[in-house]
Amino acid sequence: MDFSFLLGCAIFLLKSVLRNG
């Protein structure tokens, strides 16, 4: 798996949670 892809996905989810919270 591509680490950069996983990192980008994690950041995207984190931003989404912070925005919704």
Secondary structure, DSSP 8 states (H G I E B T S, - for coil): --HHHHHHHHHHHHHHHHHH-
